[in-house]
Amino acid sequence: MTGRRARGIDRRAFVKSALAIGGASALSACLDRTDDTDVPQGSAESLPERQHAWGAFVERDEHGNAVPVPHRLLLLLDYDGEGTPTEDERETVERALATLEDAYAWSHDGLLSTMAYSPSYFERFESSLPERVDLPAPEALASFENPALDAADAALHLASDHGHVLLAVEQALTGERDALNGVSVDASFDGVFSVAERRTGFTGDGLPAENQDVRGVPDSEPVPEDAPLYMGFKSTYEKTQASEDRVTIAEGAFAGGTTQHVSHMLLNLQQWYEQDDREQRVGKMFCPYHAENDVVEGAGDNLGSDAKMEKAKPAERAADEDGVVGHSQKMVSLREDGRPIILRRDFDSTDGGHAGLHFVSYQREIADFLDTRDAMTGADLAAETPVGQRNNNGILQYMNVTSRGNYLVPPRSKRALPTPEGDA
């Protein structure tokens, strides 16, 4: 692999490449190129009941924003058994997951994860999920979408500061390692789950710039050196994220759990960087007011813990008066107590050799995600104002959704092949 600036692949870019390739040889090569192999062990018995409880276990920046965990692996899994899962299989899955938590601390410096189940998984049971659990089958969410719809039974989302940790975990889960960070591996997914698809990626200051030698990025290599995401701006402000409490299922069989939406989008960065200048990009990502008044510096770290939408016009007015409506501007109408209703943990990717985004969100109900997506699509704005259906309508025209999936994330005590009734 050669960079367009004729530079060698630095360690972080190499780790990303190894993670994308996967397998024992990639793990070995990754370990040979890194000096961060001293990873703290953990204890499966001391972890929160919420699988999605990551917020207290990640780094925070000077403004109190959660620093996204840089290396990601999303494994889509097919159940290998016939009929419904057995108690022995549940015990095996739980032991395999608990082994990961004993091997690595529940932390950005160790390993964070969520194990989730799709509508397809629950269809094998005679009984149905409780009415209060909102888990519809995935579908296209706009007239211009034609995504593949995830049919895998489960999705395991893994995150760590260390790419080699994710590679080792994958090897352990597939029965190819007998020890993990000094902990014996006595159970794996082998014979219970098969990996249907693996999705990889990264997020963090400088990582997109180091990984832009792919399709979808113009030859001029314009991704800013310090940007945490391909589109050049920060997105994980504390006040533009729902709290973990807000996205947690409050009662019923799956109390303490949440729902998860996973989608993949190809990014058209040629158009984003070559057609638009910086002022236009700021207007479309945030709002025209921010563009006209130089509110955003660099990637947007100067904004603190919020996107500062107080002076932005309502989306309808901006669309009508300015002919442009910003992505963040459209989200304001959905805020509760000043914050959104979904918690995003998405990450960039070069899967398939193309710049992309794996959008991962957690919400109490999938309906919360659907409402958020409706606001992002802004079909009512496009129908009644000069913005057009996609042009100048936030960032829609720069993304092509290729897949969508919905999942239920049970509480930790029920994460191993649950029944619709929530039996552990």
C-alpha positions in Angstrom: 0.0 0.0 0.0 1.4 3.4 -1.0 0.4 6.8 0.1 -0.1 9.6 -2.4 2.4 11.7 -0.5 5.0 9.0 -0.8 5.1 8.5 2.9 5.5 5.3 4.8 2.6 3.8 6.6 2.8 5.0 10.2 1.9 2.7 13.1 -1.7 3.8 13.4 -2.4 3.4 9.7 -0.8 0.0 9.8 -2.9 -1.1 12.7 -6.0 0.0 10.8 -4.9 -2.0 7.7 -4.2 -5.1 9.8 -7.6 -4.9 11.5 -9.3 -4.6 8.1 -7.5 -7.7 6.9 -8.0 -9.8 10.0 -6.7 -13.3 10.8 -3.7 -14.7 12.7 -1.1 -13.3 10.2 -2.5 -9.8 10.6 -2.4 -10.1 14.4 1.2 -11.3 14.3 2.2 -8.4 12.0 0.3 -5.9 14.2 2.1 -7.1 17.3 5.4 -6.9 15.6 4.8 -3.2 14.8 3.4 -2.0 18.1 4.8 -1.3 21.6 1.4 -1.0 23.3 1.0 -4.6 24.2 0.7 -4.0 28.0 -3.1 -4.0 28.3 -4.8 -4.2 31.7 -6.9 -7.3 32.6 -10.4 -7.0 33.8 -13.1 -8.8 35.9 -16.3 -10.0 34.3 -18.0 -10.0 37.8 -17.7 -6.3 38.3 -19.2 -4.8 35.2 -22.4 -2.7 34.8 -25.6 -4.4 33.9 -25.9 -2.1 30.9 -23.8 -3.4 28.0 -23.9 0.1 26.5 -22.4 1.7 29.7 -19.3 3.1 28.0 -19.5 6.7 29.0 -17.7 6.4 32.4 -15.0 4.2 30.9 -13.7 6.4 28.1 -11.4 9.4 28.0 -12.8 12.9 28.2 -11.4 16.0 26.5 -11.0 19.4 28.1 -14.7 20.2 27.4 -16.0 17.0 29.0 -16.8 15.4 25.6 -16.3 11.6 25.3 -13.2 10.8 23.2 -14.3 8.2 20.6 -12.5 4.9 21.0 -10.3 4.7 17.9 -10.3 1.1 16.7 -13.6 -0.7 15.9 -14.7 -4.1 14.8 -18.3 -5.1 14.1 -19.0 -8.8 13.7 -22.3 -9.9 12.2 -23.0 -13.4 13.4 -25.2 -16.3 12.2 -26.6 -18.8 14.7 -25.4 -22.3 13.6 -27.9 -24.4 15.5 -31.2 -25.8 14.4 -34.4 -24.5 15.9 -34.0 -22.5 19.1 -30.8 -22.2 21.2 -30.1 -24.7 23.9 -29.0 -24.0 27.5 -25.6 -25.4 26.8 -25.2 -23.0 23.9 -26.2 -20.1 26.1 -23.7 -21.1 28.7 -21.0 -21.4 26.0 -21.7 -17.9 24.7 -21.7 -16.4 28.1 -18.4 -18.0 29.1 -16.9 -16.8 25.8 -18.0 -13.2 26.4 -17.0 -13.3 30.1 -13.5 -14.5 29.1 -13.1 -11.3 27.0 -14.0 -9.2 30.1 -11.6 -11.1 32.3 -8.8 -10.7 29.7 -9.3 -7.0 29.2 -10.4 -4.2 31.4 -13.8 -2.6 30.7 -12.2 0.5 29.3 -11.0 2.3 26.2 -7.6 1.1 27.2 -8.9 -2.5 27.3 -12.1 -3.6 25.6 -15.7 -2.3 25.3 -18.5 -4.2 23.6 -22.2 -4.7 23.0 -23.8 -8.0 22.0 -27.1 -7.5 20.1 -29.8 -9.5 18.4 -31.8 -8.9 15.3 -35.5 -9.4 14.5 -34.4 -12.4 12.4 -32.9 -14.0 15.5 -36.2 -13.7 17.4 -38.3 -15.0 14.6 -37.2 -18.6 15.4 -39.2 -18.5 18.6 -42.9 -19.3 18.8 -43.4 -16.4 21.2 -42.9 -12.7 20.3 -41.0 -9.9 21.9 -43.0 -7.9 24.4 -44.9 -5.0 22.8 -42.9 -2.4 24.7 -39.7 -3.7 22.9 -39.6 -1.7 19.6 -37.6 -3.8 17.2 -38.9 -3.7 13.6 -37.2 -5.2 10.6 -34.8 -2.8 8.9 -36.0 -1.0 5.7 -35.0 1.7 3.3 -35.7 5.1 4.9 -35.8 7.4 2.0 -37.0 7.3 -1.6 -33.4 7.6 -2.9 -32.1 4.6 -0.7 -31.7 1.0 -1.8 -29.8 -0.6 1.1 -29.1 -4.3 1.7 -31.0 -5.3 4.8 -29.0 -7.1 7.5 -30.3 -10.6 8.0 -27.6 -11.8 10.5 -28.8 -13.1 13.9 -26.5 -11.0 16.0 -24.0 -8.2 16.0 -21.0 -7.8 18.3 -19.6 -4.3 18.4 -16.0 -4.2 19.8 -13.9 -1.1 20.6 -10.4 -0.5 21.9 -7.5 1.9 21.9 -5.5 -1.1 20.7 -6.1 -2.7 17.3 -4.3 -5.8 18.2 -6.8 -6.4 21.1 -9.7 -6.6 18.6 -7.8 -9.0 16.3 -6.9 -11.2 19.3 -10.5 -11.2 20.5 -11.8 -12.2 17.1 -9.3 -15.1 17.0 -10.4 -16.2 20.5 -14.1 -16.1 19.6 -13.6 -18.2 16.5 -11.7 -20.8 18.5 -8.3 -20.0 17.2 -6.6 -18.9 20.4 -6.3 -20.8 23.7 -5.2 -17.7 25.7 -6.0 -14.0 25.7 -3.9 -11.5 27.5 -2.8 -14.1 30.1 -6.3 -15.5 30.5 -7.2 -19.1 29.4 -9.8 -19.3 26.7 -12.1 -22.3 27.5 -15.1 -21.3 25.4 -15.6 -19.7 22.0 -18.4 -19.0 19.5 -17.2 -22.0 17.4 -20.2 -24.3 16.7 -22.7 -21.7 18.0 -22.1 -18.6 15.9 -20.4 -18.2 12.5 -19.1 -14.8 11.3 -21.3 -13.7 8.5 -19.6 -10.4 7.9 -16.9 -8.3 9.5 -16.9 -4.5 9.4 -13.9 -2.5 10.5 -13.0 1.1 11.1 -11.5 3.9 13.1 -12.2 7.4 14.5 -10.0 10.0 16.1 -7.9 13.0 15.3 -5.7 12.4 12.3 -6.8 8.9 11.5 -9.0 9.8 8.5 -6.1 11.8 7.0 -3.8 8.8 7.4 -6.3 6.5 5.7 -7.5 8.5 2.7 -5.7 6.6 -0.1 -9.0 5.0 -1.1 -11.9 5.5 -3.5 -14.2 8.4 -2.7 -11.4 10.8 -1.7 -10.1 13.2 -4.3 -6.5 12.9 -5.4 -5.5 16.2 -3.8 -5.8 14.5 -0.3 -7.8 17.3 1.3 -8.9 15.6 4.5 -7.6 17.9 7.2 -4.7 16.5 9.2 -6.4 16.9 12.6 -10.0 15.9 11.6 -11.5 13.0 13.6 -13.8 12.0 10.7 -13.5 12.0 6.9 -15.9 14.9 6.5 -13.5 17.1 8.4 -15.5 18.0 11.5 -16.1 16.8 15.0 -19.5 15.4 15.8 -19.3 13.9 19.3 -20.1 16.9 21.4 -21.4 15.9 24.8 -24.6 17.9 24.3 -25.3 16.6 20.9 -25.5 13.1 22.2 -28.3 11.5 24.2 -27.4 10.3 27.7 -27.1 6.6 28.4 -30.1 7.0 30.7 -32.1 8.4 27.9 -31.4 5.4 25.6 -31.9 2.7 28.2 -35.1 0.6 28.2 -36.6 1.5 31.6 -38.9 -1.5 32.4 -39.9 -5.0 31.3 -38.0 -8.1 30.4 -35.1 -6.2 28.8 -34.9 -3.3 31.3 -31.3 -2.1 31.3 -30.9 -2.8 27.7 -31.3 -0.6 24.6 -31.8 -0.9 20.8 -29.1 -0.5 18.2 -29.2 0.7 14.6 -26.3 -0.1 12.3 -25.9 1.2 8.8 -23.1 1.7 6.3 -22.7 4.7 4.0 -20.3 5.3 1.2 -19.0 8.8 1.3 -18.6 11.0 -1.8 -15.7 13.2 -0.6 -14.8 14.3 -4.2 -17.9 16.3 -4.3 -17.7 17.4 -0.6 -14.1 18.8 -1.0 -13.9 19.7 -4.7 -17.4 21.2 -5.3 -17.8 23.0 -2.0 -15.4 25.5 -0.3 -15.0 25.5 3.5 -17.7 28.1 4.1 -20.2 25.9 2.2 -19.1 22.8 4.1 -19.6 24.5 7.4 -23.1 25.7 6.3 -24.1 22.2 5.3 -22.7 20.4 8.3 -23.7 23.0 10.9 -25.9 25.9 9.6 -25.6 29.0 7.4 -25.1 31.2 10.5 -22.0 29.4 11.5 -20.6 29.7 8.0 -21.3 33.4 7.7 -19.9 34.3 11.1 -16.8 32.0 11.2 -18.2 30.2 14.3 -16.3 27.0 13.6 -12.5 26.8 13.8 -10.8 23.9 12.2 -12.6 20.6 13.0 -14.8 22.4 15.6 -13.0 21.8 18.9 -13.5 25.5 19.8 -17.3 24.9 20.1 -16.8 23.2 23.5 -19.4 20.7 24.4 -22.2 21.7 22.0 -22.7 22.6 18.3 -23.9 26.0 19.4 -27.2 26.1 17.5 -28.7 28.9 19.6 -28.4 31.5 16.9 -29.3 29.2 14.0 -32.6 29.8 12.3 -35.3 27.1 12.5 -34.6 24.6 9.7 -37.8 25.7 7.8 -36.7 29.4 7.8 -33.2 28.6 6.7 -34.3 26.4 3.9 -36.7 29.1 2.6 -34.5 32.2 3.2 -31.0 30.9 2.7 -31.6 28.0 0.3 -29.4 25.9 2.5 -30.2 24.0 5.7 -27.4 22.5 7.9 -27.3 18.9 9.2 -27.0 20.0 12.8 -29.7 22.6 12.2 -32.2 19.9 11.2 -31.6 18.0 14.4 -32.5 20.8 16.8 -36.2 20.1 16.5 -35.8 16.6 18.0 -33.9 17.6 21.1 -35.3 16.8 24.6 -34.0 18.9 27.5 -31.5 20.3 25.1 -30.1 17.0 23.9 -30.8 14.5 21.1 -32.7 11.2 21.6 -30.1 8.9 20.1 -26.5 8.1 21.2 -24.1 7.8 18.3 -21.0 5.6 18.3 -20.3 5.6 14.6 -16.9 5.4 12.9 -15.2 5.8 9.6 -14.1 2.9 7.4 -12.2 1.9 4.3 -14.1 -1.4 4.0 -14.2 -2.4 0.3 -11.5 0.1 -0.5 -13.9 3.1 -0.3 -14.2 5.9 2.2 -17.3 5.1 4.3 -19.0 5.5 7.6 -20.4 2.8 9.8 -23.3 4.6 11.6 -24.0 2.9 15.0 -26.6 4.4 17.2 -28.3 3.4 20.5 -31.8 4.5 21.5 -34.6 3.3 23.8 -36.8 2.6 20.7 -35.9 2.2 17.1 -38.7 4.7 16.6 -36.4 7.3 18.1 -33.8 6.6 15.4 -36.5 6.7 12.7 -37.6 10.1 13.9 -34.0 11.3 13.8 -33.5 10.0 10.3 -36.7 11.6 9.1 -35.4 14.9 10.4 -32.0 14.3 8.7 -33.8 13.5 5.4 -35.9 16.7 5.7 -38.3 15.6 3.0 -40.8 18.3 4.0 -38.1 20.9 3.7 -37.1 19.7 0.2 -40.7 19.6 -1.0 -41.6 23.1 0.0 -38.4 25.2 -0.2 -35.5 25.9 -2.7 -33.1 23.4 -1.1 -34.1 20.5 -3.4 -34.5 17.0 -2.2 -30.8 16.5 -1.5 -28.7 19.4 -2.9 -28.1 21.9 0.0 -30.1 19.8 2.3 -27.5 19.1 5.0 -25.1 16.3 4.0 -27.5 13.9 2.3 -26.0 14.3 -1.2 -22.6 13.1 0.0 -23.7 9.8 1.4 -25.0 6.6 -0.1 -26.6 4.1 2.3 -25.6 0.6 1.4 -26.9 -1.4 4.4 -29.2 -1.1 7.4 -29.9 -3.3 10.4 -31.8 -3.1 13.7 -30.9 -4.9 16.9 -31.8 -5.4 20.5 -29.0 -5.0 23.0 -30.1 -7.0 26.1 -28.8 -6.2 29.6 -25.6 -8.0 30.4 -27.3 -10.8 32.4 -29.4 -11.7 29.4 -27.0 -11.2 26.5 -26.3 -14.9 25.7 -28.9 -16.1 23.2 -32.0 -14.6 25.0 -35.5 -15.7 24.5 -38.2 -13.2 23.6 -39.3 -13.3 27.2 -35.9 -12.2 28.3 -34.8 -15.5 29.9 -31.1 -15.5 30.7 
